[in-house]
Amino acid sequence: MAIHKIQIDDFISIDYQLVAVHSTLEDYRLAYCINQKLAVSFEKSEHDIGIQIPEGKSHFTRFVFDDEENELYWNLIPNKTEVVTRQTKATSLFDETELDITTNIFLLPELKKVDYIIKIENTDDFFDVDLLIDELLAIKQITTAYKIDQHKLKSKNNLIF
């Protein structure tokens, strides 16, 4: 009798595209610039992406656009956020000093130089990510933009939200 093994990867379909964006703009300004150039309408989501780390709880703001006509769901997420923790340090026997320690947290740690990530869900073979990248590069506040290969990501579980 033959043994059939089912791998969990057999059930996971990659139906989304990832685009890395390098820009020095704040997230709300970048969303505004993209809204002006592309036919999208990013809005700030009430539901941030929360990540628990040993230093504390962190959250990433998120801008979303639900393209009902093309059945696409867009997310604009910063790749980096900061966690500020307060620690007390004894300076002498009777004195203590409180220090604020800032830790940078990355949504995709293997892409630390990426400022923002655009995740477009429910894409099919006809979605032209290269055209999207060309339109993003036409925005003068964006330094560069390129496609991220999901297969090479080690932390792709952070993109489940």
Secondary structure, DSSP 8 states (H G I E B T S, - for coil): -------GGGT----EEEEEEEE-S-HHHHHHHHHHHSS---EE-S--EEEEETTEEEEE--EEEEETTTTEEEEEEESEEEEEEEEEEESSSS-EEEEEEEEEEESSGGGTT--EEEEEES--TT--HHHHHHHHHTSTTEEEEEEE-GGG-S-GGGG--
